[in-house]
């Protein structure tokens, strides 16, 4: 059964990438049973949060992934 997921990584300048915190290679996956469910969740993950201060940007990168 094919799975559809979202891979989340931290940007290079994120302080959480320090070795004593999450580390440089930290990543997280969220898996979904259908491509439609994954795409809906992806839209929510990548949209800009309205309460960010002006000039602040998300410190994570999300990308769509698939596996058999």
BANUDREN-456301 format. One line per field, with one value per residue (C-alpha): residue in one letter; x, y, z. Coordinates in nm, 4 decimals. Example, Ala and Ser with C-alpha at 12.3 -4.5 7.8 and 13.67 -1.06 7.14 Angstrom:
REM residues 2
code: c(A,S)
px: c(1.2300,1.3670)
py: c(-0.4500,-0.1060)
pz: c(0.7800,0.7140)
END
This chain:
REM residues 68
code: c(X,X,X,X,X,X,X,X,X,X,X,X,X,X,X,X,X,X,X,X,X,X,X,X,X,X,X,X,X,X,X,X,X,X,X,X,X,X,X,X,X,X,X,X,X,X,X,X,X,X,X,X,X,X,X,X,X,X,X,X,X,X,X,X,X,X,X,X)
px: c(0.0000,0.1435,0.1808,0.1820,0.3726,0.5132,0.8775,0.9581,1.3125,1.4616,1.6244,2.0013,1.9884,1.7437,1.8972,1.7202,1.9712,2.2477,2.4012,2.2782,1.9187,1.7646,2.0819,2.1611,1.9970,1.6596,1.3565,1.0016,0.7502,0.3710,0.2041,-0.1402,-0.3443,-0.4343,-0.2735,-0.5732,-0.5397,-0.1664,-0.2205,-0.4824,-0.2488,0.0419,-0.1576,-0.2162,0.1474,0.3018,0.0615,0.1871,0.0638,-0.1283,0.0227,0.3861,0.5458,0.6215,0.9594,0.9420,0.9449,0.8783,1.1910,1.0951,1.0739,0.7986,0.8076,0.5785,0.7141,0.5816,0.6821,0.5592)
py: c(0.0000,0.3338,0.5988,0.9726,1.1908,1.5254,1.5596,1.8484,1.9787,2.2811,2.5662,2.6025,2.9103,2.7603,2.7494,2.4168,2.2574,2.2979,1.9630,1.9843,2.0428,1.8630,1.8458,1.9224,1.6085,1.6397,1.5671,1.4533,1.2717,1.2714,0.9924,0.9844,0.7083,0.9138,1.1760,1.4061,1.3912,1.4635,1.7564,1.9081,1.8785,2.0166,2.3281,2.3894,2.3280,2.5641,2.8549,3.1568,3.1736,3.5016,3.5901,3.5904,3.9285,4.1221,4.0051,3.6671,3.3614,2.9942,2.8089,2.4829,2.3408,2.0990,1.8771,1.6086,1.2509,0.9077,0.5521,0.2123)
pz: c(0.0000,-0.1067,0.1615,0.1138,0.3536,0.4459,0.5439,0.7788,0.8226,0.9953,0.8039,0.8316,1.0560,1.3074,1.6591,1.7259,1.4836,1.7416,1.8457,2.2061,2.0907,1.7894,1.5800,1.2161,1.0774,1.2519,1.0391,1.0990,0.8821,0.8841,0.6867,0.5259,0.3611,0.0532,-0.1643,-0.1098,0.2703,0.2441,0.0089,0.2400,0.5408,0.3367,0.2521,0.6235,0.7152,0.4594,0.4932,0.6840,1.0389,1.0828,1.4203,1.3050,1.3521,1.0366,0.9087,1.0855,0.8643,0.9386,1.0492,0.8834,0.5332,0.4338,0.1265,-0.0109,-0.0149,-0.1145,-0.0393,-0.1474)
END
